[in-house]
Amino acid sequence: MSRPIRTIAGVVAALLLAGACNSAATDSSSGKGAGGSVRGVTGDSIKVGGIVSMTTATGYSKKDTDLGARARFDRANAEGGVNGRKIAYLGAQDDGQDPARNLAAARKLVQQDKVFAIAPMSSTTFSGADFLQQQKVPTFGWGTLPSFCGPTYIYGFGGCMVPMPGGTISQTWPEGLKHVTGGAEGKSVAILANDSDAGNFAIRTYKQSFATAGYKVTYAKPSVPATSVPSDWSAYTKDILRSNGGKAPDAVVSVMQTPYNIGLFTALKRGGYRGVLTDPTDYDPSLLAKSATKQALDGVHILLSFQPFEQENAAMKQFKADIRKAAGKEVPLNMHMMTGYMSADLFLSIARKAGKNLTPASFQKAAGKFSDSGTMVGDRAEPKGQQESFGCGALVQLKDGKYVVSAPFTCYPPIPFK
C-alpha cells in the first residue's frame, strides 16, 4: 500500500472509529447491544459475516472463499449447529481489494448487521483489522498479513504466516522446494514481490526463510507495481536472469497473484529460463480453461498451506462432499474454497468449546486453551497460532494440464524471525 493510501485509510479509520465510539445505539466494544444482549447471538442463532475480494482491478477474484465458508457452515447447521445454535451466515462483503472498502465492510458487518464474528476475511488489504480488534469481533482468515499476527481477536486458519520480530517463520516453502531441487546446497533463488506493504514484508520474510534453509538468495525485491500488471516484464527478467553471478538462479520465487505470475513466468520462459518456478497462489483448476494461461503456468510449483486436493483422506472426502452440496453441483476445487472452509472450521471449533454462554469473553477464554490435531492444516493451537504458523504445507506442480503433488503435505519446525 502506498504512503498516500495508508494516510487516507488511517484518517478514514480514525473518523469511523470516533463515530463508533460516540454512538449511543451500540456498545460494540463490549460485544453487547443497547439492550445488553450479546451482539449477533440469540437463543438459537449466531450471526457471522465475511469480507472477501470478489472483484479486483487486475481481475483476480477470491469469490469462492465465500462458497467454502458457506459449505462448512451448512454442514455445521445440518449437524445441529453449535451448542444448540445455528449459524446465520450472511455471506461475504466484496471489498474490491481496496483499503477503504475493507474498513467500510467491517464497520457495516459489526455496526449494522450486528455479527458476532467474521469468517472468512480474505483480501490482500486488511485496513479493518484495528476496528475489529477494538470491537472484540473474532475474525478468521488466511494469516498472510501482519494483522493476523498479534491481535487477540484475529486468527489465521493456518496460524500466523508473516510474523513480527520475536515470532517465527514457517519453513514449508523452502523445505518443500528441496524435494524439487534435490536439496539446497549450492542452489540459488531469486524472490520477486509487489511494491506494497505486503510485498515488502514478504521479501523480508522469505529472504530469511530461504537463506536459513541453505539456499543462496541472489535477488530479493518488492519492485512490481501493486496497482497494475506490467505490460513489459523485461526490466525484471533481465535483473533476475543475471542475478546469480551473471547467470540465472536455480529457482524463481514469485510472491504475487495469478495475473502477475502469468506475465512474469511467460517472460522468463521466453527469455530461455529453464529453472524452477514457484508461487503461492496458482492452485486453481479454473486457470486451466484457457490454453495461454495453462501454458504460462505449466511446470510451476505452487505452495499450499493445507492438504492438497490430490492427497485423499477422510477429511478431504468430507470437504469435497460439502463443497459439492453447497454449490449444488460438481465444481472445480480451488484454494479459495479451502480458505473459506478452514476459516469457518476454526471459528466453529473454538465456538463449540466456548459453551452455551457465548460471549466475546467466553470465546477468547476458549481460544486461549484451544488445540486439536490431524486437520487439513495440521495440528492447531491457540494462542500459538497468533504468533507463528502451524508449520504445515505441500507443493503441487501443474504438469501436462493437471496438478500433481511435488512435495507431500508435511509439517516443519519454524525458525525465529529476526
KEFI-756574 format. One line per 2 residues: number of its first residue (from 1); for each residue x, y negated, z of N, C-alpha, C. Coordinates in steps of 0.05 Angstrom, whole numbers, plus 5000, padded with zeros to 4 digits. Last residue first. Example, Ala and Ser with C-alpha at 12.3 -4.5 7.8 and 13.67 -1.06 7.14 Angstrom:
BEGIN
2> 5257:5045:5142:5273:5021:5143:5258:4999:5157; 5264:5114:5156:5246:5090:5156:5264:5066:5156
***
This chain:
BEGIN
418> 5276:5253:5251:5293:5232:5261:5289:5206:5245; 5240:5308:5274:5240:5285:5255:5256:5262:5266
416> 5262:5375:5282:5257:5348:5294:5259:5327:5272; 5227:5425:5244:5251:5412:5253:5245:5385:5265
414> 5187:5487:5254:5192:5459:5245:5219:5449:5255; 5190:5554:5230:5195:5535:5252:5199:5507:5242
412> 5138:5575:5186:5166:5569:5191:5169:5551:5215; 5094:5625:5161:5098:5603:5180:5128:5600:5186
410> 5069:5638:5095:5087:5644:5117:5088:5620:5135; 5046:5663:5036:5038:5647:5059:5053:5656:5084
408> 5101:5673:4988:5077:5681:5003:5071:5663:5027; 5115:5641:4930:5126:5644:4957:5102:5650:4975
406> 5084:5649:4886:5113:5649:4882:5128:5650:4908; 5025:5675:4863:5039:5668:4887:5069:5671:4882
404> 4998:5644:4805:5008:5668:4818:5025:5659:4842; 4946:5620:4764:4963:5616:4787:4972:5643:4798
402> 4947:5617:4692:4936:5625:4717:4956:5621:4739; 4973:5604:4644:4945:5597:4647:4932:5606:4672
400> 5027:5620:4651:5010:5632:4629:4980:5628:4634; 5027:5598:4715:5042:5614:4696:5023:5627:4676
398> 5037:5558:4768:5019:5560:4745:5035:5574:4722; 5052:5587:4831:5062:5577:4805:5041:5580:4784
396> 5050:5569:4899:5038:5584:4877:5049:5571:4851; 5075:5576:4965:5078:5564:4938:5064:5581:4918
394> 5049:5562:5031:5057:5580:5009:5063:5563:4985; 5049:5556:5104:5043:5549:5077:5053:5569:5057
392> 5055:5527:5169:5049:5550:5152:5042:5540:5124; 5058:5490:5212:5082:5502:5201:5079:5524:5181
390> 5024:5458:5236:5023:5486:5245:5044:5502:5231; 5060:5396:5250:5043:5414:5233:5043:5442:5245
388> 5056:5354:5309:5070:5369:5289:5051:5387:5273; 5020:5323:5337:5048:5316:5338:5065:5330:5317
386> 4972:5345:5336:4973:5316:5332:5001:5305:5333; 4978:5398:5349:4973:5391:5321:4973:5361:5315
384> 4980:5398:5405:5005:5402:5389:5001:5392:5360; 4936:5394:5438:4942:5371:5421:4969:5374:5405
382> 4918:5449:5397:4917:5421:5402:4923:5416:5432; 4934:5498:5347:4934:5490:5375:4933:5459:5377
380> 4929:5555:5304:4924:5527:5310:4925:5521:5340; 4964:5594:5259:4956:5591:5287:4953:5562:5293
378> 4940:5586:5191:4958:5597:5211:4947:5594:5239; 4901:5571:5158:4924:5552:5160:4943:5561:5182
376> 4864:5610:5162:4876:5606:5135:4896:5584:5134; 4882:5639:5226:4864:5625:5208:4878:5622:5181
374> 4909:5665:5268:4901:5680:5245:4882:5666:5226; 4883:5634:5329:4903:5646:5312:4891:5660:5288
372> 4875:5577:5373:4866:5602:5361:4887:5612:5342; 4864:5529:5425:4882:5545:5408:4868:5568:5396
370> 4857:5471:5466:4847:5489:5444:4869:5504:5431; 4860:5434:5505:4870:5461:5512:4860:5481:5491
368> 4840:5387:5485:4865:5386:5499:4877:5413:5507; 4790:5398:5466:4812:5397:5446:4839:5398:5460
366> 4760:5394:5513:4763:5420:5500:4786:5420:5480; 4767:5339:5521:4776:5358:5541:4780:5385:5530
364> 4741:5319:5476:4770:5314:5479:4782:5333:5500; 4689:5334:5487:4702:5344:5463:4732:5342:5466
362> 4678:5306:5533:4679:5335:5535:4692:5347:5510; 4681:5253:5511:4699:5261:5532:4701:5292:5535
360> 4640:5252:5472:4668:5248:5464:4688:5257:5485; 4599:5309:5490:4604:5280:5491:4633:5276:5479
358> 4555:5360:5502:4574:5349:5482:4575:5319:5484; 4541:5407:5538:4542:5379:5544:4563:5365:5527
356> 4553:5459:5518:4527:5446:5512:4527:5416:5517; 4623:5461:5496:4599:5469:5511:4574:5453:5504
354> 4672:5458:5473:4663:5435:5489:4638:5441:5505; 4677:5501:5440:4690:5502:5466:4682:5480:5484
352> 4650:5481:5395:4639:5504:5409:4651:5506:5437; 4684:5440:5379:4658:5433:5389:4645:5456:5405
350> 4728:5469:5358:4731:5453:5383:4704:5447:5395; 4703:5492:5314:4716:5509:5333:4720:5494:5360
348> 4684:5448:5284:4665:5468:5295:4678:5484:5318; 4734:5424:5269:4714:5410:5285:4695:5429:5299
346> 4755:5466:5238:4769:5458:5262:4750:5442:5280; 4717:5468:5196:4721:5491:5213:4735:5484:5239
344> 4722:5419:5170:4697:5426:5184:4701:5448:5203; 4773:5427:5150:4768:5404:5167:4742:5409:5184
342> 4765:5471:5118:4781:5475:5143:4779:5451:5161; 4732:5448:5078:4723:5472:5093:4738:5474:5119
340> 4761:5406:5056:4735:5401:5069:4727:5424:5087; 4806:5436:5037:4809:5413:5055:4783:5407:5070
338> 4782:5472:5002:4795:5482:5026:4799:5460:5046; 4766:5436:4962:4746:5452:4976:4757:5462:5002
336> 4816:5419:4945:4799:5400:4958:4776:5414:4973; 4839:5463:4919:4849:5456:4945:4831:5436:4960
334> 4787:5503:4887:4809:5484:4887:4816:5476:4916; 4753:5550:4845:4762:5541:4871:4785:5521:4868
332> 4700:5545:4799:4729:5548:4803:4737:5536:4830; 4639:5578:4821:4653:5554:4813:4683:5558:4816
330> 4578:5610:4817:4607:5614:4817:4620:5588:4807; 4526:5575:4853:4537:5590:4831:4567:5595:4835
328> 4514:5543:4895:4491:5556:4881:4500:5572:4856; 4549:5521:4929:4548:5510:4902:4524:5521:4886
326> 4541:5552:4975:4535:5523:4976:4533:5511:4949; 4556:5603:4955:4529:5598:4965:4522:5569:4965
324> 4610:5595:4943:4592:5603:4922:4563:5598:4930; 4630:5582:4993:4631:5562:4971:4611:5569:4950
322> 4622:5631:5020:4609:5606:5030:4608:5585:5008; 4654:5666:4991:4625:5671:4992:4610:5645:5001
320> 4704:5645:5001:4694:5646:4973:4664:5650:4973; 4707:5652:5057:4709:5625:5045:4697:5625:5017
318> 4706:5708:5060:4684:5692:5072:4684:5664:5060; 4754:5721:5035:4729:5731:5024:4705:5714:5034
316> 4789:5697:5072:4788:5686:5045:4762:5696:5031; 4781:5730:5116:4775:5701:5118:4772:5689:5090
314> 4798:5780:5097:4770:5776:5105:4763:5747:5106; 4840:5766:5040:4835:5780:5065:4806:5773:5073
312> 4884:5755:4984:4858:5762:4994:4859:5775:5022; 4912:5707:4952:4921:5725:4974:4896:5732:4990
310> 4892:5670:4918:4901:5696:4906:4909:5716:4927; 4886:5625:4947:4862:5639:4939:4868:5667:4929
308> 4936:5619:4999:4927:5617:4971:4902:5634:4965; 4928:5587:5061:4930:5612:5047:4921:5610:5018
306> 4958:5521:5063:4938:5541:5071:4942:5566:5054; 4987:5483:5041:4989:5485:5070:4967:5504:5081
304> 5025:5493:4982:4999:5496:4995:5004:5497:5025; 5058:5468:4925:5058:5472:4954:5030:5474:4965
302> 5069:5497:4863:5053:5479:4879:5053:5487:4908; 5111:5497:4809:5106:5510:4834:5092:5490:4853
300> 5100:5499:4739:5103:5483:4763:5095:5500:4787; 5088:5528:4693:5113:5533:4706:5117:5518:4732
298> 5049:5477:4664:5058:5505:4663:5086:5508:4676; 5033:5425:4661:5036:5437:4688:5046:5466:4688
296> 5028:5416:4607:5045:5398:4623:5052:5411:4650; 4991:5455:4592:5018:5456:4581:5037:5440:4599
294> 4945:5437:4617:4956:5464:4624:4985:5467:4615; 4939:5389:4591:4944:5389:4620:4956:5416:4628
292> 4928:5407:4539:4951:5389:4544:4959:5389:4573; 4882:5438:4545:4907:5451:4537:4931:5434:4543
290> 4838:5436:4599:4850:5421:4577:4878:5432:4570; 4828:5471:4641:4808:5469:4619:4819:5454:4595
288> 4861:5471:4683:4869:5489:4661:4849:5487:4638; 4840:5442:4723:4862:5429:4707:4869:5445:4683
286> 4808:5475:4750:4795:5458:4731:4816:5443:4713; 4841:5500:4788:4835:5514:4763:4822:5497:4742
284> 4889:5471:4823:4862:5466:4816:4856:5478:4789; 4939:5448:4851:4927:5474:4854:4897:5471:4849
282> 4973:5402:4851:4961:5412:4827:4950:5441:4828; 5000:5379:4896:4973:5371:4890:4959:5387:4868
280> 5055:5379:4909:5036:5389:4929:5007:5385:4922; 5105:5406:4863:5089:5384:4874:5069:5396:4894
278> 5162:5420:4821:5144:5427:4843:5130:5402:4854; 5204:5453:4775:5186:5431:4780:5167:5438:4802
276> 5270:5473:4762:5245:5478:4776:5230:5452:4780; 5299:5460:4696:5299:5467:4724:5272:5472:4736
274> 5302:5440:4646:5296:5469:4648:5296:5478:4677; 5292:5383:4605:5296:5394:4632:5286:5423:4634
272> 5286:5356:4557:5303:5380:4558:5307:5393:4585; 5251:5316:4554:5278:5308:4556:5297:5332:4559
270> 5204:5343:4556:5212:5333:4530:5241:5324:4530; 5204:5353:4611:5206:5375:4593:5215:5366:4565
268> 5198:5300:4630:5222:5316:4637:5225:5339:4618; 5147:5287:4610:5171:5271:4602:5196:5287:4608
266> 5115:5324:4637:5116:5324:4608:5141:5310:4598; 5124:5307:4690:5133:5333:4682:5134:5336:4651
264> 5101:5254:4689:5128:5259:4697:5139:5285:4686; 5046:5263:4674:5064:5246:4659:5093:5251:4664
262> 5029:5299:4714:5027:5307:4685:5046:5289:4668; 5038:5269:4760:5053:5294:4755:5053:5302:4726
260> 4999:5229:4754:5027:5222:4754:5045:5247:4748; 4952:5260:4758:4957:5244:4734:4986:5235:4732
258> 4960:5286:4812:4960:5300:4787:4965:5282:4762; 5003:5248:4857:4978:5261:4849:4980:5270:4820
256> 5068:5264:4887:5048:5246:4874:5023:5262:4866; 5122:5279:4897:5103:5276:4919:5081:5256:4909
254> 5160:5326:4863:5142:5303:4860:5122:5302:4882; 5224:5348:4856:5201:5349:4875:5185:5323:4872
252> 5261:5387:4815:5249:5360:4817:5224:5363:4834; 5322:5424:4820:5293:5422:4824:5285:5393:4826
250> 5375:5417:4806:5363:5444:4803:5333:5444:4805; 5387:5357:4767:5385:5372:4792:5372:5399:4787
248> 5431:5345:4710:5404:5347:4722:5405:5363:4748; 5491:5303:4717:5474:5324:4705:5448:5327:4720
246> 5517:5265:4745:5516:5262:4716:5500:5284:4702; 5510:5284:4797:5537:5280:4786:5538:5278:4756
244> 5451:5287:4791:5468:5307:4803:5496:5305:4791; 5423:5249:4761:5427:5244:4790:5447:5264:4803
242> 5406:5249:4710:5435:5243:4714:5442:5242:4744; 5352:5257:4712:5368:5277:4697:5398:5272:4699
240> 5335:5211:4741:5333:5238:4753:5352:5258:4739; 5343:5169:4705:5357:5170:4730:5358:5198:4742
238> 5309:5186:4663:5337:5181:4658:5353:5182:4684; 5259:5187:4687:5271:5212:4679:5301:5209:4674
236> 5249:5132:4696:5250:5151:4718:5265:5176:4710; 5249:5109:4645:5266:5097:4666:5270:5116:4690
234> 5210:5140:4618:5239:5143:4611:5257:5131:4633; 5156:5139:4620:5170:5151:4643:5200:5151:4639
232> 5105:5098:4603:5133:5104:4595:5148:5114:4620; 5060:5088:4629:5057:5099:4602:5084:5108:4591
230> 5046:5104:4698:5063:5092:4677:5058:5105:4649; 4984:5094:4728:5003:5114:4718:5020:5102:4696
228> 4975:5046:4781:4970:5055:4753:4992:5075:4744; 4988:5038:4834:4962:5028:4824:4955:5037:4796
226> 5038:5052:4849:5016:5068:4860:4989:5060:4848; 5096:5059:4809:5073:5042:4817:5050:5059:4826
224> 5151:5094:4836:5130:5095:4816:5106:5078:4825; 5188:5098:4878:5191:5076:4858:5169:5075:4837
222> 5217:5122:4925:5188:5117:4923:5185:5093:4903; 5269:5170:4915:5260:5142:4912:5229:5141:4911
220> 5324:5205:4914:5300:5204:4931:5290:5175:4931; 5373:5250:4893:5356:5227:4885:5331:5228:4902
218> 5399:5293:4913:5414:5275:4895:5399:5250:4888; 5406:5332:4966:5386:5313:4956:5401:5292:4939
216> 5421:5398:4969:5434:5372:4965:5414:5353:4952; 5392:5441:5018:5393:5430:4991:5408:5404:4991
214> 5385:5459:5070:5410:5466:5056:5412:5455:5028; 5345:5441:5102:5342:5469:5091:5367:5477:5075
212> 5359:5389:5109:5362:5407:5131:5361:5436:5122; 5344:5369:5059:5372:5369:5067:5377:5388:5090
210> 5289:5373:5061:5304:5389:5042:5333:5391:5048; 5278:5338:5105:5268:5365:5105:5285:5383:5086
208> 5297:5287:5090:5309:5301:5114:5302:5331:5113; 5264:5279:5046:5293:5277:5043:5307:5291:5066
206> 5214:5282:5068:5224:5304:5052:5253:5303:5046; 5211:5232:5098:5206:5259:5110:5219:5281:5094
204> 5222:5191:5062:5237:5193:5087:5235:5221:5099; 5183:5202:5024:5211:5203:5017:5228:5207:5042
202> 5136:5192:5054:5141:5219:5042:5171:5222:5035; 5140:5138:5065:5141:5157:5087:5147:5185:5077
200> 5135:5117:5014:5159:5112:5029:5162:5132:5052; 5082:5136:5001:5106:5144:4986:5132:5140:5001
198> 5051:5108:5039:5052:5138:5039:5076:5148:5024; 5061:5056:5022:5068:5064:5049:5070:5094:5051
196> 5089:5060:4955:5067:5055:4974:5077:5062:5002; 5107:5080:4899:5115:5056:4914:5091:5048:4932
194> 5107:5152:4899:5096:5126:4892:5107:5104:4910; 5168:5192:4890:5142:5186:4901:5132:5159:4892
192> 5214:5246:4880:5202:5221:4870:5174:5217:4882; 5276:5277:4889:5249:5273:4900:5239:5246:4891
190> 5317:5330:4868:5310:5301:4865:5281:5298:4874; 5365:5377:4893:5337:5369:4888:5336:5338:4884
188> 5411:5432:4884:5405:5404:4887:5376:5398:4881; 5449:5486:4913:5427:5476:4897:5420:5447:4904
186> 5487:5508:4946:5496:5498:4920:5474:5488:4902; 5437:5544:4978:5466:5539:4977:5474:5531:4949
184> 5384:5559:4980:5390:5531:4977:5420:5525:4973; 5353:5614:4943:5367:5602:4965:5374:5573:4960
182> 5328:5621:4894:5348:5641:4903:5365:5630:4925; 5287:5588:4881:5314:5580:4871:5336:5600:4880
180> 5243:5612:4904:5243:5606:4875:5271:5601:4865; 5252:5616:4957:5243:5640:4943:5246:5637:4913
178> 5261:5563:4969:5284:5581:4969:5278:5608:4955; 5212:5541:4974:5226:5537:4949:5250:5555:4947
176> 5199:5552:5026:5185:5567:5006:5200:5565:4979; 5233:5515:5050:5237:5543:5055:5223:5560:5035
174> 5212:5466:5031:5239:5474:5023:5244:5504:5028; 5156:5472:5052:5163:5467:5024:5191:5476:5017
172> 5157:5483:5108:5144:5501:5089:5154:5497:5060; 5175:5456:5151:5195:5465:5132:5183:5483:5111
170> 5147:5398:5181:5144:5425:5172:5165:5432:5150; 5179:5361:5232:5172:5363:5203:5169:5392:5196
168> 5159:5328:5294:5173:5349:5278:5163:5348:5249; 5172:5269:5333:5156:5291:5325:5172:5311:5309
166> 5209:5230:5337:5203:5244:5361:5185:5268:5356; 5179:5189:5288:5203:5197:5302:5197:5208:5330
164> 5117:5219:5265:5133:5196:5272:5159:5206:5286; 5101:5266:5212:5104:5257:5239:5120:5232:5242
162> 5061:5288:5171:5080:5266:5168:5086:5253:5195; 5026:5327:5187:5044:5333:5165:5066:5312:5161
160> 4997:5355:5241:5009:5330:5232:5030:5336:5211; 4949:5407:5224:4968:5393:5241:4977:5367:5229
158> 4913:5422:5188:4938:5438:5188:4958:5426:5207; 4875:5385:5197:4866:5413:5199:4890:5432:5198
156> 4890:5332:5242:4895:5345:5216:4889:5374:5217; 4849:5287:5278:4861:5314:5276:4866:5322:5247
154> 4840:5236:5325:4843:5242:5296:4860:5268:5293; 4839:5218:5376:4814:5228:5365:4816:5236:5336
152> 4891:5201:5389:4880:5223:5403:4854:5235:5392; 4944:5188:5343:4918:5180:5354:4902:5204:5366
150> 4987:5226:5324:4988:5209:5347:4962:5201:5359; 4977:5230:5260:4998:5238:5278:5000:5219:5302
148> 4944:5211:5223:4936:5237:5235:4957:5246:5256; 4968:5166:5204:4946:5162:5223:4937:5189:5235
146> 5005:5183:5165:5014:5177:5192:4992:5175:5213; 4976:5236:5126:4981:5208:5130:4989:5203:5159
144> 4963:5288:5122:4985:5280:5105:4990:5250:5107; 4925:5325:5146:4943:5308:5161:4967:5299:5146
142> 4861:5324:5123:4887:5335:5117:4908:5316:5128; 4815:5316:5178:4822:5316:5150:4849:5329:5146
140> 4769:5290:5225:4785:5313:5216:4790:5310:5186; 4754:5257:5286:4757:5255:5257:4777:5276:5247
138> 4714:5234:5338:4731:5256:5328:4730:5257:5298; 4713:5169:5357:4700:5186:5338:4719:5209:5330
136> 4723:5123:5389:4723:5150:5400:4707:5169:5383; 4731:5073:5370:4703:5081:5375:4700:5109:5385
134> 4786:5073:5363:4775:5056:5384:4746:5064:5391; 4789:5110:5321:4802:5116:5346:4790:5099:5368
132> 4762:5082:5281:4751:5107:5290:4764:5115:5317; 4798:5037:5275:4769:5033:5282:4758:5059:5294
130> 4844:5062:5258:4844:5047:5283:4816:5043:5293; 4826:5084:5207:4836:5101:5230:4834:5087:5256
128> 4812:5059:5161:4792:5061:5182:4801:5076:5207; 4852:5065:5125:4851:5040:5140:4830:5040:5162
126> 4877:5106:5095:4861:5112:5119:4861:5087:5137; 4887:5133:5030:4887:5109:5048:4869:5116:5072
124> 4881:5178:5004:4909:5170:5008:4910:5144:5024; 4832:5220:5037:4839:5198:5020:4869:5193:5023
122> 4785:5249:5073:4805:5257:5053:4809:5235:5033; 4756:5273:5127:4766:5247:5118:4789:5254:5099
120> 4696:5316:5129:4724:5310:5127:4730:5281:5122; 4681:5291:5188:4695:5314:5177:4682:5321:5151
118> 4670:5252:5243:4675:5251:5214:4692:5274:5206; 4618:5253:5293:4644:5259:5283:4646:5255:5253
116> 4569:5230:5304:4586:5238:5327:4615:5242:5317; 4541:5174:5270:4552:5201:5270:4568:5206:5296
114> 4507:5128:5257:4510:5139:5285:4520:5168:5285; 4498:5098:5213:4488:5125:5213:4491:5140:5239
112> 4519:5048:5233:4492:5050:5221:4482:5078:5222; 4568:5057:5259:4550:5037:5269:4522:5038:5258
110> 4592:5102:5231:4591:5100:5260:4569:5081:5270; 4587:5095:5176:4580:5121:5188:4577:5119:5218
108> 4604:5041:5170:4577:5049:5164:4569:5075:5179; 4660:5045:5184:4641:5028:5200:4612:5036:5196
106> 4678:5079:5144:4680:5087:5172:4660:5071:5189; 4668:5047:5100:4655:5073:5102:4655:5082:5131
104> 4703:5004:5110:4674:4999:5108:4658:5025:5112; 4752:5030:5106:4744:5019:5132:4714:5014:5132
102> 4749:5044:5052:4753:5064:5072:4744:5054:5099; 4746:4994:5027:4722:5013:5026:4725:5035:5046
100> 4797:4975:5037:4774:4960:5047:4749:4978:5048; 4830:5014:5010:4831:5009:5039:4807:4995:5050
98> 4806:5061:4964:4810:5033:4969:4810:5027:4999; 4788:5107:4941:4816:5106:4948:4824:5076:4952
96> 4733:5107:4942:4746:5098:4918:4776:5095:4921; 4704:5127:4983:4720:5103:4989:4735:5092:4965
94> 4642:5154:4989:4664:5151:4970:4678:5125:4976; 4620:5194:5043:4621:5167:5031:4645:5166:5012
92> 4590:5259:5044:4614:5241:5045:4609:5215:5031; 4538:5285:5087:4553:5283:5062:4575:5263:5065
90> 4514:5291:5135:4504:5270:5118:4517:5269:5091; 4495:5347:5170:4517:5336:5154:4505:5316:5134
88> 4478:5366:5227:4465:5349:5208:4487:5335:5192; 4483:5429:5254:4499:5406:5243:4483:5391:5223
86> 4443:5448:5310:4450:5449:5282:4467:5425:5274; 4456:5474:5375:4451:5451:5358:4460:5456:5330
84> 4472:5518:5405:4443:5513:5402:4436:5488:5385; 4527:5517:5399:4515:5516:5425:4486:5507:5424
82> 4519:5503:5334:4539:5501:5355:4526:5497:5382; 4483:5549:5291:4494:5523:5299:4515:5525:5320
80> 4465:5597:5272:4453:5587:5296:4463:5560:5306; 4484:5612:5223:4491:5629:5246:4481:5618:5273
78> 4470:5571:5191:4457:5597:5187:4462:5616:5210; 4506:5532:5210:4477:5529:5216:4462:5555:5212
76> 4553:5553:5190:4550:5549:5219:4521:5547:5226; 4543:5550:5135:4545:5577:5148:4542:5574:5178
74> 4541:5495:5129:4517:5511:5122:4519:5538:5136; 4593:5480:5141:4571:5472:5159:4546:5488:5154
72> 4620:5502:5097:4626:5512:5124:4604:5504:5144; 4596:5474:5054:4596:5503:5055:4600:5514:5083
70> 4610:5421:5066:4582:5429:5067:4579:5460:5069; 4665:5422:5058:4654:5417:5085:4625:5426:5087
68> 4666:5433:5002:4679:5451:5022:4668:5448:5050; 4639:5389:4981:4628:5415:4978:4639:5435:4998
66> 4677:5349:4994:4650:5348:5005:4636:5375:5004; 4719:5363:4962:4723:5364:4991:4696:5364:5005
64> 4705:5352:4911:4699:5378:4920:4705:5382:4950; 4726:5300:4901:4697:5303:4907:4690:5331:4918
62> 4773:5275:4892:4773:5296:4913:4744:5303:4920; 4803:5257:4830:4779:5259:4847:4782:5281:4868
60> 4834:5211:4787:4837:5233:4805:4814:5234:4825; 4830:5165:4759:4812:5187:4750:4815:5211:4768
58> 4856:5121:4777:4871:5139:4759:4854:5162:4748; 4821:5097:4812:4829:5082:4788:4843:5100:4767
56> 4771:5145:4833:4796:5130:4836:4803:5116:4810; 4720:5177:4871:4728:5163:4847:4753:5147:4853
54> 4723:5202:4920:4709:5216:4898:4715:5204:4871; 4754:5207:4974:4759:5192:4950:4748:5207:4926
52> 4711:5210:5031:4726:5224:5010:4731:5205:4986; 4686:5220:5093:4697:5199:5076:4716:5212:5056
50> 4625:5245:5125:4652:5248:5114:4660:5223:5098; 4589:5260:5187:4592:5249:5160:4620:5253:5150
48> 4543:5291:5231:4570:5289:5221:4570:5277:5193; 4504:5300:5289:4506:5286:5263:4536:5282:5256
46> 4475:5355:5315:4499:5339:5317:4503:5326:5289; 4413:5375:5348:4430:5369:5325:4455:5353:5332
44> 4379:5382:5391:4381:5404:5372:4398:5398:5348; 4382:5338:5425:4379:5364:5437:4382:5387:5417
42> 4434:5300:5391:4407:5303:5403:4405:5331:5415; 4485:5256:5376:4479:5282:5388:4451:5281:5400
40> 4500:5206:5358:4499:5228:5339:4492:5255:5350; 4521:5183:5420:4518:5176:5391:4520:5201:5374
38> 4485:5201:5475:4510:5204:5461:4505:5200:5431; 4442:5151:5506:4447:5177:5495:4474:5178:5480
36> 4434:5099:5522:4451:5116:5539:4456:5143:5528; 4408:5065:5488:4392:5080:5508:4408:5098:5526
34> 4448:5047:5455:4436:5028:5474:4420:5042:5496; 4494:5103:5452:4477:5082:5441:4465:5065:5463
32> 4563:5122:5463:4535:5121:5471:4520:5099:5457; 4617:5120:5458:4603:5142:5445:4574:5143:5451
30> 4642:5078:5478:4637:5099:5497:4624:5123:5485; 4643:5044:5435:4669:5053:5446:4666:5075:5467
28> 4591:5030:5421:4604:5052:5407:4629:5062:5420; 4539:5010:5442:4564:5012:5458:4580:5035:5446
26> 4498:4968:5404:4512:4994:5406:4537:4992:5423; 4475:4918:5405:4458:4941:5399:4471:4967:5405
24> 4508:4876:5410:4492:4883:5434:4476:4908:5430; 4573:4869:5386:4546:4878:5381:4532:4886:5406
22> 4624:4856:5393:4605:4836:5401:4576:4844:5397; 4652:4899:5371:4654:4894:5400:4633:4875:5410
20> 4640:4892:5317:4631:4916:5331:4630:4911:5361; 4665:4844:5305:4636:4846:5303:4625:4870:5318
18> 4717:4860:5313:4706:4839:5330:4676:4840:5329; 4722:4897:5272:4724:4906:5300:4712:4886:5319
16> 4718:4863:5228:4698:4884:5232:4698:4894:5261; 4763:4830:5235:4736:4819:5234:4715:4839:5240
14> 4804:4868:5233:4801:4852:5256:4773:4840:5258; 4797:4889:5180:4794:4906:5204:4789:4890:5229
12> 4809:4843:5150:4782:4854:5149:4777:4872:5173; 4863:4838:5164:4844:4816:5171:4816:4827:5171
10> 4883:4886:5144:4885:4880:5172:4866:4859:5181; 4873:4880:5090:4859:4902:5104:4860:4896:5134
8> 4908:4838:5079:4879:4834:5076:4864:4855:5091; 4957:4863:5090:4949:4839:5105:4919:4835:5103
6> 4957:4905:5053:4958:4911:5082:4949:4887:5098; 4957:4875:5007:4934:4891:5013:4933:4898:5042
4> 5008:4849:5010:4984:4834:5010:4959:4850:5017; 5043:4896:5011:5041:4879:5035:5016:4862:5034
2> 5012:4956:4983:5028:4932:4982:5024:4915:5006; 5017:5024:5000:5000:5000:5000:5018:4975:5000
***
